[in-house]
Amino acid sequence: MAGNGLPTLGRVKLVDLIPSEGLPSDTYKLSVSTLSQSLAQYSAAIIQFPVNDGGLLRSCLESSRLYFHHKPTFPSSDSIQPDDSREWCKTSGYRADPQMWQETYDFRPGITPTEPGNEIEIPPAGLVDVFSLLGRASRDILDAISFYLNLRSSPFTEVLDNVPLRNREISSSVLSVCCHGRPSFQGVQHHNLTTQEDGQLVMLSDHDHQVDRTLLTILKSDKAGLHIRDFHGHWVLVDGDLGAQEALVYPGLALYQATAGYINPAMHRTDISNLQSSMYGRCSLAFKLMPKSMTSLNCSEMRAAGHGVEAQFQLPVPVDDFMQRSTDQLLNRNSFATFNFPAAQEGRGRFMYYFLLML
């Protein structure tokens, strides 16, 4: 199997993933195949944007650096918000997590964030355009995955937001602008998170990894540091050689659920060891394509395409209920955590199996 795999993360041009009427072109099929194998091996792939779009992403990152740089050294009590899964579709504006040494600004169309005192907060520039750009890209990528799994066109439309949003609708998807390790941010460098070794800040295993509850996440960072666990259980630095026009895409738990476990969610962690020399920390833009709260995740499309659906995926799961469940409840830990699936295994191993059949 290893001989047929990709030596590094797959790189795919976004324009080559945009579907067109009629029969799929050879370029489209090759791009979908590269994307799919990269997701199977590395739980991530690199997406190459057109030149103008790459410029927009870089400009927004620069604006975000300045936004966080001018934030107060000590976060206010109002900005330190607990991680409440019941509020997953309502987050907006600035918040801080001192223990994780992380600051976030969530841009969610339909909500106008305010600062303490009910003053309207001025966000980083370019968020509206970046939200639109990455939103379109994420849907094209989702359709490419659907094509690879032999699902009908746009099978996830019912669980996605309207485009554009209707009157008084609030976006389920969100653009999260994050800053890790800003030196002027006096967060609590919690002893369970970091330690000093030879003058370096080192991540510890208490916060070993995270798993997003998204369908897909598209991420662009200004510094390397994101590690994702690959098919064999190794941690791989996935943003170490991103070009100016490139971003990462990786799947989340919602796509894992909706595809009956055929698409593994990415387990990821951020290394902030090399930020001491940076006055800004590590900034990133992460568009999170989310299902709507009043819908359900079900595997009817997978069954219709002839895929086997295991018992844990048989019943539809309301999205709000899905968001309240623990990661252990959502994952079949006995098989998922080993990262050692036989090629023809039912469910999670089949994604790699189908790719190898096409080689």
C-alpha positions in Angstrom: 0.0 0.0 0.0 2.8 2.4 0.9 4.3 2.1 -2.6 1.1 3.4 -4.1 0.8 6.4 -1.7 1.6 10.0 -2.0 5.1 10.9 -0.6 3.8 14.2 0.8 0.4 16.0 1.1 -1.4 16.2 -2.2 -1.5 19.6 -3.9 -4.6 20.5 -6.0 -5.5 23.7 -7.9 -8.9 25.0 -6.8 -9.9 25.8 -10.3 -9.4 22.1 -11.2 -11.9 21.1 -8.6 -14.7 23.3 -9.9 -17.3 21.0 -11.6 -18.8 21.6 -15.0 -21.7 20.2 -17.0 -21.3 17.0 -18.9 -18.7 14.3 -18.5 -15.8 15.0 -16.0 -12.6 16.0 -17.6 -9.4 14.1 -17.0 -8.0 17.0 -15.1 -11.0 17.0 -12.8 -10.7 13.2 -12.2 -7.0 13.4 -11.5 -7.5 16.4 -9.1 -10.3 14.6 -7.2 -8.2 11.5 -7.0 -5.2 13.4 -5.6 -7.4 15.2 -3.1 -9.0 12.0 -2.0 -5.8 10.0 -1.5 -4.2 12.9 0.4 -7.2 13.0 2.7 -7.0 9.2 3.2 -3.3 9.2 3.9 -2.7 12.5 5.7 -6.3 13.7 6.7 -5.4 16.9 4.9 -4.6 18.3 1.4 -3.1 21.6 0.1 -5.4 23.7 -2.1 -3.8 26.2 -4.5 -5.8 29.4 -5.0 -5.6 31.8 -7.9 -3.1 34.7 -7.6 -5.7 37.4 -6.7 -7.3 35.2 -4.1 -3.9 34.4 -2.5 -3.3 38.1 -2.2 -6.6 38.5 -0.4 -5.7 35.8 2.1 -2.3 37.4 2.8 -3.8 40.8 3.2 -6.4 39.5 5.7 -3.7 37.8 7.7 -1.7 41.0 7.9 -4.8 42.9 9.1 -5.4 40.2 11.7 -1.9 40.4 13.0 -2.3 44.1 13.6 -5.8 43.6 15.1 -4.5 41.2 17.8 -1.3 43.2 18.3 -3.4 46.2 19.5 -5.5 44.2 21.8 -5.0 44.8 25.6 -2.2 42.8 27.3 -4.7 41.4 29.8 -8.0 40.1 28.4 -11.1 41.4 30.1 -13.3 39.0 32.0 -16.0 39.5 29.3 -13.7 38.2 26.6 -12.8 35.0 28.5 -15.6 32.7 27.5 -16.1 29.1 28.5 -16.2 26.5 25.7 -20.0 25.9 25.7 -21.0 23.4 23.1 -24.6 24.6 23.3 -23.5 28.0 21.9 -21.5 26.5 19.0 -23.5 28.3 16.3 -23.6 31.7 18.1 -20.0 32.5 18.7 -19.0 35.9 17.3 -16.4 38.6 17.9 -13.3 38.5 20.1 -12.6 35.9 22.8 -9.5 34.8 24.7 -8.3 31.5 26.2 -5.5 32.4 28.5 -4.7 28.8 29.4 -4.2 27.9 25.7 -2.4 31.3 25.1 -4.8 31.8 22.2 -7.0 34.7 21.0 -9.8 34.3 18.5 -12.1 36.6 16.5 -15.1 34.8 15.0 -16.8 36.3 12.0 -20.3 34.9 11.6 -22.6 36.6 9.1 -25.9 37.5 10.7 -24.4 38.6 14.0 -22.9 42.0 14.8 -20.4 41.5 17.5 -20.1 44.2 20.3 -17.4 45.1 22.8 -18.1 45.6 26.5 -20.3 48.6 26.8 -22.2 47.6 23.7 -19.8 49.4 21.4 -19.6 47.9 17.9 -16.2 46.2 17.5 -14.1 46.9 14.5 -12.9 43.6 13.1 -9.8 42.8 11.0 -10.2 43.9 7.4 -11.3 41.7 4.6 -13.3 39.1 6.5 -16.4 39.4 4.4 -14.5 38.7 1.2 -12.4 35.9 2.7 -15.6 34.3 4.1 -17.2 34.3 0.7 -14.0 33.0 -1.0 -13.4 30.1 1.4 -17.1 29.3 1.6 -17.3 28.8 -2.2 -14.0 26.8 -2.1 -15.2 24.5 0.7 -18.4 23.6 -1.2 -16.4 22.8 -4.3 -14.1 20.6 -2.3 -17.1 18.9 -0.6 -18.6 18.2 -4.1 -15.3 16.8 -5.2 -15.3 14.4 -2.3 -18.9 13.5 -3.1 -17.9 12.7 -6.7 -15.1 10.4 -5.5 -17.6 8.6 -3.2 -20.0 8.3 -6.2 -22.7 10.3 -4.4 -25.1 12.5 -6.3 -24.3 16.1 -7.0 -24.4 18.4 -4.0 -25.6 15.7 -1.6 -25.1 17.9 1.5 -27.2 20.9 0.3 -29.9 20.2 2.9 -27.5 20.5 5.8 -25.7 23.6 4.5 -26.6 27.3 4.9 -28.6 29.1 2.2 -26.5 31.0 -0.4 -27.0 33.9 0.2 -28.5 33.8 3.7 -32.2 34.6 3.9 -33.6 37.4 6.0 -32.7 37.1 9.7 -30.7 33.9 9.2 -27.4 33.5 11.0 -24.6 31.6 9.4 -23.8 28.2 10.8 -20.4 28.3 9.2 -17.8 30.7 10.7 -14.5 32.3 9.8 -12.2 32.1 12.8 -9.2 34.3 13.0 -6.8 33.0 15.6 -3.6 34.2 17.2 -1.4 31.8 19.2 1.3 33.0 21.5 1.2 36.7 21.1 4.1 37.9 23.3 2.3 41.0 24.6 -0.8 38.8 25.5 -0.3 38.0 29.2 -2.3 34.8 29.2 -1.9 32.2 31.9 0.9 30.0 30.6 -0.7 27.0 32.3 1.7 24.4 33.6 -0.3 21.6 32.0 0.0 23.3 28.6 3.6 24.5 28.3 7.0 24.3 29.9 10.4 25.8 29.3 13.2 23.7 27.9 16.4 25.4 26.8 14.6 28.6 26.5 11.9 27.1 24.2 8.2 26.9 24.8 7.2 23.3 24.4 3.7 21.8 24.0 2.8 19.0 26.5 0.5 16.1 26.0 -2.4 17.3 28.2 -3.7 19.1 25.2 -2.4 16.6 22.7 -4.9 17.1 19.9 -8.2 18.5 18.8 -10.8 17.3 16.4 -13.1 19.9 14.7 -16.8 19.2 14.4 -17.0 20.6 11.0 -17.7 19.2 7.6 -14.5 20.8 6.3 -12.0 23.4 7.5 -9.8 25.5 5.2 -6.9 27.1 7.0 -4.2 29.6 6.0 -1.5 30.5 8.5 1.4 33.0 8.5 3.8 30.6 10.3 4.3 26.8 10.3 3.1 24.9 13.4 0.0 22.8 12.5 0.5 19.1 12.9 -2.0 16.5 11.8 -2.0 12.8 12.5 -1.6 10.7 9.4 -3.0 7.2 8.4 -0.2 5.5 10.3 -0.5 7.5 13.5 2.5 9.8 12.9 2.3 13.5 13.5 3.0 15.4 10.3 3.8 19.1 10.0 1.3 20.1 7.3 1.9 23.9 6.8 5.6 23.9 6.8 6.0 24.6 3.0 2.7 26.4 2.1 3.1 28.8 -0.8 1.7 32.3 -0.8 -1.4 31.1 -2.7 -1.9 27.9 -0.8 -4.1 26.8 2.1 -4.9 23.6 3.9 -8.1 21.7 3.9 -9.0 18.9 6.4 -12.2 17.1 7.3 -14.1 17.2 10.6 -16.4 15.0 12.6 -19.6 16.1 10.8 -18.2 14.8 7.5 -17.1 11.6 9.3 -20.7 11.1 10.5 -22.4 12.0 7.3 -20.2 9.6 5.3 -20.6 6.7 7.7 -17.0 6.9 8.8 -15.5 6.7 5.3 -13.8 10.1 5.7 -11.6 10.3 8.8 -11.6 13.5 10.7 -8.3 15.2 11.1 -6.7 15.1 14.6 -4.5 18.2 14.9 -2.4 20.2 17.3 -0.6 23.5 17.1 3.1 23.8 18.1 4.0 27.2 19.5 7.6 26.4 20.3 9.2 28.8 17.8 7.3 32.1 18.5 9.6 33.8 20.9 11.2 35.8 18.2 7.9 37.0 16.8 6.2 40.1 18.0 2.9 39.0 16.6 2.7 35.3 17.5 1.2 32.9 15.0 -1.9 34.0 13.1 -4.3 31.9 11.0 -7.6 32.1 9.1 -9.8 29.1 9.5 -13.1 28.8 7.6 -15.2 26.1 9.2 -18.0 24.7 7.0 -20.7 23.7 9.5 -24.0 21.9 9.2 -27.1 23.9 10.1 -28.3 23.4 13.7 -31.9 22.5 12.8 -31.0 19.6 10.5 -29.8 16.0 10.9 -26.7 14.2 9.8 -27.7 10.9 8.1 -26.1 8.4 5.8 -29.0 8.0 3.3 -26.8 9.3 0.4 -24.1 6.7 1.3 -26.6 3.9 1.2 -28.1 5.1 -2.0 -24.6 5.0 -3.6 -24.2 1.4 -2.5 -21.8 1.9 0.4 -22.1 -0.3 3.5 -23.2 1.6 6.6 -22.2 0.3 10.0 -24.6 0.1 12.9 -23.3 3.3 14.7 -24.3 5.4 11.6 -27.7 3.8 10.9 -29.8 6.4 12.7 -30.0 10.1 11.8 -28.3 12.4 14.4 -29.8 15.9 15.0 -27.0 18.4 14.5 -27.6 20.1 17.9 -27.4 16.7 19.6 -24.3 15.8 17.6 -22.5 19.0 18.9 -23.2 18.1 22.5 -21.7 14.6 22.3 -18.2 13.9 23.4 -15.5 13.0 20.8 -15.3 9.5 22.2 -19.0 9.0 21.6 -18.8 10.2 18.0 -15.7 8.1 17.2 -15.4 4.4 17.2 -12.3 4.5 19.3 -11.5 0.8 19.1 -10.8 1.0 15.4 -10.1 4.6 14.8 -7.3 5.2 17.2 -5.1 2.4 15.8 -4.6 4.1 12.4 -4.0 0.7 10.9 -6.9 -0.2 8.7 -6.9 -3.2 6.4 -7.4 -2.0 2.8 -10.7 -3.8 2.4 -12.1 -3.0 5.9 -15.7 -1.9 6.0 -16.3 1.7 6.8 -13.3 3.8 7.6 -10.8 1.8 5.6 -12.7 1.8 2.4 -11.8 5.3 1.5 -8.1 4.2 0.9 -9.3 0.9 -0.7 -11.4 2.6 -3.3 -8.5 4.9 -4.2 -6.1 1.9 -4.7 -8.7 0.3 -7.0 -8.4 3.3 -9.3 -4.6 3.1 -9.6 
